[in-house]
Amino acid sequence: MASTDNKPVITVLTAPDEERPPGLDPLFDRAADVRFAWDAETLRQTLPGTHIMMVTDFRTEALREAWPSADALQWIHATSAGVDALMFPELVNSEVTVTNAQGIFDRGIAEYVLCTILMFAKDFPTSMRLQLQHHWKHRDTEKAKGARVLVVGAGSIGREIARLTSAIGLEVHGIARRSRSDDPDFVAVHDNAALHDQLGLADFVVIAAPLTPATEKLFDAKAFKAMKSTARLINIGRGPIVDTQALVSALQNGDIAGVGLDVFEEEPLPSDHPLWAMDNAILTAHMAGDLIGWKAALTEQFLENLANREKGEALFNVVDKASGYVPNRR
């Protein structure tokens, strides 16, 4: 279907059991046609003639299955920071531009990380268990100030984590593709090759990296052996970056002292998984960045980027499809 008055045809791919994303009303005036799809079959019907896609359900295989029907597609916007599920070869090798939701979740995730660090330092997991038992037990706890944090992934989210945790006196180092000693938000940023050396110096290790072939199962038994036995791991990146079985063994063997997980290799985490019963584990349901109003904010961001396109200006948050993330702007 051809567009009219140079307005694009837009398809919104969303989950079949979810309501339409809030805030889409302005889209109907700015598009020649707005279509909705929720699986491969409906996407095959909506993709022909579609110029732009807003993908809210990026975990589906629908897009890859329907890809041969994409005869006019120019731009895909993912309403997520991670785009690993979208990086199938046909899309990566195409001329289609991919953007993501970088910036929407940064502050919420940084607050989650700070909260988790303080929960471990002040031993809140034990306090909450004792409260449920109506048991009074005085204990000494740790001082957070001066503790060393290693943020693996010094991108947009990692940078916000560094800013917030530094503000309370934590010493924050980063891991990225390239090292730098003059970063305004980190004490230092070390290159990927230095990961295991830096793991041995950190009191808290925070995974904020995207999921790529290079980061999948990056945290394996060898990585946990490299960490301090008193260190805690916090993962707000992607579940498959951590080898879950190796993590469970490391916690059971005392190789590390605790873990805070918001993402998992398998989601939802099975109810009989051993992590649920571990006293040194803090688990949440992939919600670290989901502040109240986040869905509307995602739509607003897409509409802002659409406005750039309408004015002939460059899109923001453009993903390097070869690497799977938005390149660091610094």
N, C-alpha and C positions, 0 to 999 in steps of 0.2 A: 504493500500500500504506500503510495507516494505521499509525502508531506505536503501541506498547503501553507502558503505564505512563509515559506522557509522555516516553519515550525517542525521540530523533530517528532518522530513517533517514539514513545517511551514505553518500555515494558518493566513492570515491577515484579520481581521474582520473590515470593514470600512463602512461608510455611503454610500448608493447607489448614492447620488448626489455629492460625493466628488471625486477629483482626488486621485490617489494612493499617500500615504505619500511620501514626497521627501526623497532621499537618500537611497532607498531600493536596488539599483543595487548590492552592495556587497553581499546581501543576497542570490542571485541566485547561487553564487559560493560556498556558505557555507551551502546550504541546498540540500537535495536529491530532494525536490520538494517545490515550493512556490505556494500556492493557495490563492485565494481571494474569500471572501464571503461578502454579504451585507444584508442578511435576513436569516430567519430560513430555508427556502427551500435550498438556496445555501450552507448554513452552514451544513445541513444534508449531502450534497454531499461531502463537503471538510473535515469534521471532521474525518471520518474513516481513521485510520492510521496517523493522525496528532499528533505530539509530542509536538509542541510548538504553542501557539497562541499569536499574537500581536493584541490587541484589541484597535482600535482607535475610535470606535463608541460604547462606553460602555453604552450608554443610551438605547440601544435596548434590547428587550426581546428575541432576536434571540438565544442567547447562551443557555438560560434556556430551550427554546422550543426544541433545537437541542441536548441537553445534552446527551440523550440516545445513540447518535451516537459517542460519545467521547470514543473510545475504547483503545486509546494509549496515551492520553493526559497526559503530565507531568508538564507543566509550562504554565501559562498565564501571559503575561505582559500587563498591562494597561497603556496607554499613558496619564495618568491623575494622579493627586495627590490623589483625592478621588476615592474610589473603591466601594462605597455603593451600586451602581446599579448592581454590579457583585456579591454581597454577598448573593446569593440565597442558600437555605439550601443544595441542592445537591452538590454544589461546596464547600461550607464551610465544609461539612462533608467528602469530598473526600481527597485523598492524593495529589491532584494537588497543586503545589506551585503557589502562586500569588505574583507578584512584581508590583510596581507602579513607577510613574515618579517623586518621591520625589527629590527635589533639582533643577529641571528645572525651576519651576515657583517662587521660593522663593524670589529672588531679585526683580523681576518685581512686585510681589504682595506687598512686603515691600515698594517699591517706591510709589505704588498706595496708600497705607495706609498713608504714610507720606504726600503725596500730599493732600489727603482728609482732614487730620487733619489741615494742613496749610490753606486749602481753607475755612474751617469753622472758624479757628482762625482769618483769615484776611477778613472774610465775602465776599469771592469772589462770592458766589451765588447771593447776592444782587447787587454787582458791575456789574456782567454780565447782570442782568435784567435791571439795570439802563442804561447801555451802549446801550442796544437794544432800550431803550426809549429815548436815546440822552439826558439823564437827569443827571446833575451834582449835586451830593449830598455828601458833606464831612461828614465823620463819624469817630469815634474812633473804634479801633479794639483790639483784645486780644493779649497778649503775649503768645506764645506757650511754651517758656522755663518755666519749673517748673510744667507744667500741669501733672496730673497723668493719665497714660494710663493703662488700664487693658486688657491684651491679654488673651482671653479665648481659650485655646489650645496652650500649650507651646511646640509644636513639631517643625519640621524643618522650616515651614513657620512662625510660631509664634516667633521662636528664631530669625529669620532674621528681622522680624518686630521690635523686642526688640532692636537688635543691631543698626538698622538704626535710630529709633526714639530716642534712648538714646543719639545718637551722637549729637543731637541738643538740649540736655538739658531736655528732657522729662523724667519723673520718671515712669519707666515701671515695672508693676507687672504682674504676670502670674497666670493662673488657670490650674491645671493639676490633674492627679489622686493622686499624692503624693506631699506633701509640701516639700519645701527645702529653706533654708535661705542662702545657699552658692553658688547659681547659678551665673555663670560669666556674664550672659547676662540680668538678671532680678534683680531688687532690692530684690524681694522675689517671690517665687512661692508658691501659696496657694492651698490647696486641694479643690476638687469639693464641699465639704460641706460648704466651706467658700464663695461660689459664691455670694450669695445675700448680705452678709456683705461687700464684696469688691466692689460690684456694687455701693453701697452708697458712696464710697470714690473716685470714678473715674470720671474724666472729659471727657475721651474718652474710650469707650468700643469697643474692636475689637474682632470679632468672627473669629477665625482661627482654629476651631475644625472640625474634620470629622463628617459626619452624621452617627450616630449610634442610636439604640433604646434609649440609654441614653441621647442623645443630641437632638433628634427630639422634636421640640417645647419647647426647653429649655428656650427660651426667650418668655415668655408669659406675661399676664397682671401683674402677681405677680412680675416678674423680672423687668418690666418697672417701677412699683411702687417703687421698691427698689433703682432705679437709681436716681441720682441728677436730678432736673428739668432743670438744665443747661447743662446736659451731652449730648453727641452725640454718637450714635451707628454706627459702621461700620461693615458690614458683607461681608467678602471675603471667607467665609467657604462654607456653603451649605445653600440654601434658606430655606428648611424645618426646620432648627434649629430655625427660627423665626416664630412665629405665626403672620402672616401678618395682620389679622384683629385686633389683640391686639396691634400691632405696629401702625396701622393707628389711632386707638383710643387714644393711648398714645401721638402721635404727635398732634392730634386735641385737646386733653385735657390739653396739656402742661406738661405732666408727664416727657417728655424728650424734649430736645431743637432741635434735628435734627437727620437725619439719612443719611448715605452713603451706598448704596446697589449696589453690583455688582452681587449678586445672589438672586434668588427669588423662592418662593414656586412654582410658575407657570412661565415657560419661553417659549416663550417671554412673558413679562408682558403685559397683555391686554391694548390696546390703551385707553380704557375708565377707567382704574384703577385710583382711587383717588390719589395715590402716585405721578403720573405724574404732577399734578397741585399744589403740596405742595411746598411752598417757602423754606421750611427747609429740603428738600430732594435732595440729589445728587444721580442720578441713571445712571448706566452704564450697558452694555449688556454682562455680564459674560466674561469680557475681561481683568481683572486686571493683570493677569500674562502672557498675550499673547504678548510678545515682538516680534519684527520683527525677523523672523528666527526660531521661536519656534517649528514649525513642524519638521524642519530638525534636531533640537537639540534633539527632542524626539526620532527620528530614531537613531541618533548617540548613545543615551543612551542605547537603546535596543540592538544595535550591540555590545556595550561595555559589557553589561551583557551576551550576547551570547558568547562573547570571553571568559569570565570567565567559562562558562559552557564547552566550547570546551577544555579548559585547565584543567578541573576537579576541578576548584576553586569554592568557594561558590558564589552564586548569591547575589547581594546587593539589598536593598530596598524590602526585603521580608516582606509581609504583614502578621500580625497575624490575621488569618481569623476569629477567635472568637471575636476579638475586632474591626476589620475592618480598621486597620491602621498599619503602620510600627512602632514598639515600639521605644520609645525614646532611643537613643544610649547612653545617658549620665548616 
